[in-house]
């Protein structure tokens, strides 16, 4: 991989202490000036924190399928949809739709049952079908926003209207990081569409909990970097001297002002960014991985290689102590098949099927799956009716769709909830995005009602004022 060599302009002592808007590692630090910074120990906002209760999982990997995968063509076998193909939907459609849809549209692909659990999976996902007994399907997800931007923000932050901290930021805030040389939240090749950086922002939480981005969704993973991570113009020993000088300035400042958590937290962020240089480049290099591991993730396949590398990096960072790792399948809204479904969906599936199954198998073989929660899914699903005008696409559908989880304390080989007979609306054991967030935090040992942060005169939380833990999926 390549690392850009960028030398920032020199700063005076006054500029450094007053602005500190960016620095080693490209970490945004401005909101660390909040006086109510809550740290596990003075000056170290990312120090490990104990959970509220015994956790099922220590960390999470979120595999984001940007665009809204079609559950009707992947995991939802509906005999009535097959029987009534090309007939009108026999009940009312939602009052608000994204686009106009026509008659029912059966899946062009065959479904079979797999594993001891008998889960239905289409022929497009043969490798994921091989691990269904490790998966926990949530077949009754639902939301209220049919547009990508709002739905993705809701999925990542719990709100489709306001700027709120992302799920990864809340996890890092609640638990810190397991590795002092790495941040608590890393996002691999995120999209700049549909909310962009807000989807991995710490918002009003201290900036130490912001997601550290590696590249963008439009880049080849091999070309993705952490900005400003490497700087050959200033050797590590000189950087160390600069930070030591900054520490001396800090102590002099504290002698005059007394304890100052914001200042101490800012300095610790510089220290973390400096320490990242010793570990992050090695983690981003896969030279030490065996040929068997590379094949497992599909790195020998030009179609699967790009996302396979993202999944492998997710395992490497997660294994090294990063609490929350997100890997986005792109480029932007890759799964948004309003048209071109018959050729486009097989391509999207071929790019992720082997890597996702490989990640689950790899975590399991390393003894990491039980303590690592894997989440797969998009911002919504698709309609059972064809997009108006052609039988080669489906519209957005937030009213009933499928996500799956693995490891981390969820029931393997289990399916929760269901949609109606045509797969339009979630009707049984419905799971809202707030419920999903509450459940994820619970699996990590965090009570979603206790994990709060005061801003602008009120306490905020990831689940706002809603959210119920889905006990049925927990071991």
Secondary structure, DSSP 8 states (H G I E B T S, - for coil): ------------HHHHHHT--S-GGG---GGGG-TT---SBTTBTTS----SS--S-SEEEEEEETT---GGGTT---HHHHHTTTS--SS---SS-SS-EEEE---SS-EEEETTTTEEEEGGGHHHHTTGGGEEEEEEEE-S--SHHHHHHHHHHS-SSS----HHHHHHHHH--S-TTS-SEEEEEE-SSTTGGGGG--TTS-GGGS-EEEEETTS-GGG---TT---TTS-HHHHHHHHHHHHHHHHHHHHHH---HHHHHHHHHHHHHHHHHHHHHHHH--TTS-HHHHHHTTTTSTTTHHHHHHHHHHHHHHHTT-SEEEEEESSTTTT--SS-HHHHHHHHHHHHHHHHHHHHHHHHHTT-GGGEEEEEE-S-EEEEEEETT-SS-EEEE-SSEEEEEESTTB-TTEEE-EE-TTSSSEEES-EEHHHHHHHHHHHTT--TTT--EEETTEEE-TTTT-----GGGB-
